[in-house]
Amino acid sequence: MLEDRTTAASSPTPWPAAYPKGYAVVDVETTGLARDDRIISAAVYRLDARGEVEDHWYTTVNPERDPGPVWIHGLTSETLEGAPLFGDIAEEFASRLADRVLVAHNAVFDWQMIAREYARARSEAPVRQRLCTIALSKELGLPLPNHKLESLAAHFGVVQQRAHHALDDARVLAEAFRPSLRAAAADDLRLPLQECRALTEWADRPAPLIGQQPGGYGGYRPSSWRPSRKRPVCPYPNPGRYEEGKPLKQGMRVAFSGDTSVDRELLEDRATEAGLHVSTSLSRLTSLLVTNDPDSATSKVVKARQYGTPVLDEAAFGQLLRDVEPAADRAASATGRGSGGR
């Protein structure tokens, strides 16, 4: 059981002054991965500046639609029918997030789901920055076989009790985040913080009831559902083209074409946070094209055929994103760090 250690003795290690003053470790379970999907449960562990637990909170949420993959999260329509709507818990949820950095495993996903729910409720989550524990583990050079939560937990000796239950996943992540944060502080490592932007455009439209199939919920305009912004420049050199059967490598130039089941911007965010270069066009330097319709006549698909650019569908790309190989220069520098029990 995760204990409240706020009374523990202060670490003798000097703490970076620029580090955040508090964190909200978050996990949400959802009806699916697309932008139409809804939150069905949420958990928050509030941590102080050094990662010590202050309190925790959990709730189920009525998604007003089919609950999706029950075999994963275990929450049925019957269970969720009596749960509060998101609007009913929005204020309490916000109080748990306020003035803290949101921490999550694959944080861009949790943030986008939370931001959409607040946009539907005509409000904003009080979050300005997020920290992805996948990105942090890469910065630390942790020797993980992959970037699943279970691998991070095993590395730090944290026992999972109920995988895909929001409260237990948040507990596990909080317990793994504490030593990660301390290791980063010991090395005076700059935390990989990302900006959180609220959704501001969402047209009125009633949600389908539980049991109904989703279909364009929200009435947003796909081209303007989130404010556009310039992506940061990829810091890694392009290692060349993707080779079938091998992992993606940081610095690879990736382009997308056609419709995707997961929101395009979310896929691009995941790719960027994994260290890939997301390109809006396709050239001879492009490492990989991601498309669910390789036989289409879009300009990118046509150019990919001309240049011999490797093509993957969205599902295969999503699998590869889970374990992106570090850039050569970073892999070399990380070798000297080792794990040191981190």
N, C-alpha and C positions, 0 to 999 in steps of 0.2 A: 504493500500500500504506500502510495506517495505521501510523505510526511511534510508538514509545514515546518520549515527550517528557518523561519525569520529570526529566531533567537540564537541561531548558530553563531559561533565566533567568526569575526571578519577574517577573510583570507588575507594572508600577509602579502600576497601578490598585488602590486600596484594596479589599479583599475583605470583603463583608458577614460579620460575625461569626456571624450566625444561619444561614448557609448550611450544608448538610450537609458531612460530612467525607469522604464517598466515595459513589460511584455504581456501580450495576451496570446497564449498558445491555443489555437483553434482547430477544431475538426468539424466538418459538416458532412452528413450523409445526404444523398440526393436521389431524386427519381431517375437520374441519368446524367450524361455528360454534356448535353447540348444546351444552348442558351434558352430554350423553352423549358428546361427542367427546373425543378423546385427543390428547396431544402426540406427534408423530412425530420432531421434531428440536428442538434448543434450542441457543442460543448466548448467551454472556455476555462482554461486554467490561467489565473492571473499570477504573474511572477514579478518580483521586484527587480532592481537593476542588475543584481548578480545571479538571477535565475532561481531565487528561492520562492517557494509557493506561498501565495497569500490566501487564495481561496479558489474554489471551482464551482461550476454551474453547468447544468444540463437540462435540455428540454426536447421533447418531440414536437413536431410541427405538422399540422394538417396541410398537405400540399394542394388540396382542392382538385385533385386529379389522381390517376392511377399511380401507385407508389413505385412502379418500376421493378428493378431486379430484387424481389423479396429474398431470393436465395442467397443474395450477398449481404444485405443489411438486416434482414429478418423482420422488417416492419411492414405489416399487412394493412390493407385498407381498413379492416375492422379495428386494428390497434390505433390507427391514426385518425379515425373518424371523430373521436372525442378529444383529440389534441387541440391546443390553441392554434389559431391562424398566425401567420408570421406577423401581421400587424399587431396582434395581441402581445407578442413578446419582443417587438422591435425596440421598445424603450429600455427594457431590462438588458437585452443583448447589447445595445449601444453603451449602456453604463459599464458593461464589462470590457468594452473595447476602448473607451474614451482615453485619450492621451497616452496610448500605448502603441508599441510596434506590434502588428499582427504577425504571429509566427505560425507557420503551417508547413506540412510536408507537401511539396508542390503547391506553394502558396498562391500562385497566380490563379489556380482553379478555385480554391476556397474563397479568395477575395472576389473573383468575378461572380460566383454564386451569391455571396453576401451582398455585393453591390447591386445586383439585379433585384434581389428581394427588397432592398431598401428603395430602389427606384420604383418598383411596383407600389410600394407603400407611400410614394410621394415624399421620400425623406432621403437622408444620406447617413451612411455609417461614419462615425467620428474617427476615421482611420486615415492617416496620411502616409504611412510607410508600412511595408511588409518585409519579412525576412523568410526566405525559403530554406528549410533545413537541408534540402538536397544541395543547394548552392553552397551553403556553409560547409557541409561535409566535403565538398570538392575543394573549397578554399583551404580546408585543413589537411587535405591529402589523406583522408581516412582510407585505410585499405579495405574497402567494402566490395563484396562480389557483385553487387548491383546497388541501385538506389531506392530499393523498397524500404518501407518503414520497418518491416520485420528485420531487415539486415542491419539497419542503424540501431535498432533496439538490441539485437544480439551482440553487436560490437561493444555496447556499454553494459551488457549484462542485465538489461531490462526485460522482464517477463511479460509478454502479452497474454491477456486473459480472454478478451473477446474482440478479435479482429473485426473491423468494420462496424464496431459500436462506437459512436462518437465520443462518449465519455472515456472509454478505455483507450481509444486511439489518442485522445488528447493527453491523457495521463502518461502514456508511454512516450509520447513526443516531448512532453514537459520534462520527463525524467532523463531523456536522451539529450535534450537541448541544454540542460544545466552544465554537464561536463564539456559539451561542445563550446558553449559560451566562455567557460573558464579557460579552455585551451586557446581560444581566439584571443582572450584578454592577455594570457601569458605571453603570447607571441606579438602582442600589440597589433593584431590583424585588423584591417579595416573590414567591418561587417558588410556583406553584400546586400545592403538595403535597397529596396525598390520603391518607387513612388506609387501610391494608390490614388486612382482617380475615380470619382463618383460618376455614375451614370446620370445624365441630365435630361435625356429625351426618351419618353415612354408614353405612348398614347393610351387613353382609357379603353379598356376592353375587359369584360368579365372573364374570370378564369373558368375552365371546365370543371365540373364536379368530379369527385372521386368516382372512378370507374369509367369515366369518359376518356377517350383517346385525346392526347394533346394534338393541337393543330394550329400553329401560328399564334400561340398564346402571347399576349402582351401587345400586339399590334405595333411593334416598333418598326422603324424603317431600317432594313439591314445595313444600309450604307451609312447610317448615322446613329446607331445604337450606342456608340461610345465615342467620346471626343477623340479625334485623330491626334497623333503625336509622332514626333520624329523619334525613331528608335536609336538607342546608343550604338556607336560604331563598334563592331565586333573587334575585340582586342587581339584575336589570334589569327595567324596566317592561314591561308587556305591550303589544306593538306592535299587537295586534289579531289578526284571523283570518288563517290561512294562505290565500294566493291561488294557485290552480293555475298552474303554469308558472313560479312565482317561488320563490326560496330561502326556507328557514326563517330566522327572525330570532331572535336571542337575546332571551329574555324571553317568548317565546310559551308559552302554557299548553297542555300536551299530556296527553291521557288515553289509556289503553290498555284494550282490551276483548278477551276471548277468548284462545284459545291462540296462542302464537307459536312459531316454529321455533327462534329464538334465545331463550335464557332471558329471562323477563320482567325480572328484576332487572338483567340485563346490559344490556338495551335501555334501561331506565330510567337506569342509570349512565351510559351513553353520552349520553343526552339531557341529563342533568344536567351532565356535563362539557362539553357543547357550549354550555351557557348557557341551556338551556330550562327551563321550570318544569314539573316532572312533578306531575300532579294525580291524586289517587285517585278523584275524582268528576268529573262533567261538569256544567257550568253554562253560562249564556249568555256567560260570559267565556272559555270554552275556545276556544283557537285551532284545535285539530285533534284528531280522534279517530283513533287507529291501531287497526285491526282487520282480521283476515283473513276475517271473516265479516260483511260489512255488511248482510246480510239477516236476521241473527239477531234475537232478541227480548230481548236483554239490556237492562238498564235504561239503560246508557250509549248503546247504539245507538238505542234508542227516543228518548231525550232529544236525541241528535244530529239525528234526523229532525225533531223538534219545533222545535229551535232553528236548524236550518239550518247546523249545524256541519260544516265540511269533513271528509271521511273519506278516509284513505289506508290502503293495505295495508302490511304490514311491509316488503316489499321496496322499495317506493317511499320509505318513510320512511327506511330504511337508506341509500338513495342520497342523499337530501337531507341526512342527518346528516354526510355527508362535507364539506359546504361550507356551514356555517351563517353567515349574515350577522351581523356584529357589531352590537351595540346602537348606536343612533344617537349616544348620548353618547360611547361608546368609540371609534366610528369617527371622530368629529370630533377627539378628543384624539390618536388615533394618527396622523392626517394630518401633524401637525407633527413626528413622529418620523422618518418616512421609513425607509429601510433602512440608510443609512450604510454600505453594504457588508456588512451582517449577513446 
